């Protein structure tokens, strides 16, 4: 029932910037957390950044200082601003919504992903 649609991916040179967007079918504040994950070729899925309904954000060590996660509640939209991009940032980025149901169990919903390619 929850729909998440990502956009903003593309090809960018090393050192460049991109902003990813994720439009949700309902209020993003109805979820416990929203997050961005990515998958690089030959590597397992990685949590890039997350933000709680209260606005607390955290980031993977590899992107701290370069990426910023934010929300626009009026537009039901989650953003990921990516600066100083490097080749290691290449991958498919996924928007994820998570809702806590109790006893450490969470239900999650995933978008289909958007490709980010960083080249020299």
N, C-alpha and C positions, 0 to 999 in steps of 0.2 A: 504493500500500500504506500509506503514511503518511497518517493522518487527523488533521486539526486542526479543532477546533470552538471558535469564539469565542462569548462571551456578555458581557453587561454594558452594552451600548450602550443608548441611550435619549435622551430629551429632558431637558435640564438648562438652567437659567438661567445667564447670564453670572456668573462668579465661583464657580460651583458645582464639584462634584467627581464623578467617576465612576471606577470600577475595572473595567477589562476583563480577562477571563480567557480563556485558550486552553488547552484540554485536548488533549494529544497521545496518540496511540495507542501510543507507546513512550516510553522514557526521553528526556527533553529533553537529557540529557547525551550522547546518542549522536550529536548533531549538532554541527557546528563552531560554529554560531551560531544564535540565534533572534532574530527581529526583529518589530517592528510597523511596518507601512506604512499610509499613508492616501491616499485620493483625494478631493479636493474638486472640486466641479463646476467645469468649465472649466480645471482645472489637471491637470498630470501627476502620476503616482504619486510620493509622497514618503516617504523613509525617516524614520520618527519616532524610533525607538530600536532598539538592538540589544544583545545580550549574548552573550559567548562562553561556551564550555563551561567556561572557567576563571574566569568570573564578571566579566570586564571589560565595562563598559557604556559606550555612547556615545549621544549625543542630537543631534537636529537643533537648530540654534541657536534656532529659534523656540519650542522647548519646554523648553530648559534651565532648571532651577530650578523648573519647574512639574510635570513628568512624571517618574515613576520606574519603571524596568523591573526586574522581579525574577522569581525562579523558586521553585518548590516541587518539588524532585525527587521527594519521596515521593508527590506527587499528579500527577506528569507535567504540571505546569501552569506556564504563563507568564502573568505579570500585567503590566498597565500601569496604574499609579495616575496619574490625571489631576486636577490641582488648578488652581484659578484659571482655569477654562475661559473662553474667549472665542469670539466668533462665527467667527473664522478657524480654529478647531479643528474645525468642522463637517466631516463627511465620513464615508466608509466606511473603517473600520479593519480591516486584515487581519493575521492572525498568519502568520508565515513561518518555516519551518525550512530551514536551509541546511547542506549537507554538502560539504566539500572533497574532491574526487576526485583532485586533482593538477594541476600545470601551470596554476594559477590558474582551474581550472574547478570550478564548484560546481553541484550538483544542488539544486533547491529544491522545496518543497511549500507550498501556500497553502491557508488556510482560505477559507470563503465570505464572510467579512466580517461586521461588525456596524456598524449605523448609529449615529453620534453626532451629535446636533443640539443646538447651543447657541443659545439665544434670550434676549432681554431680557424 
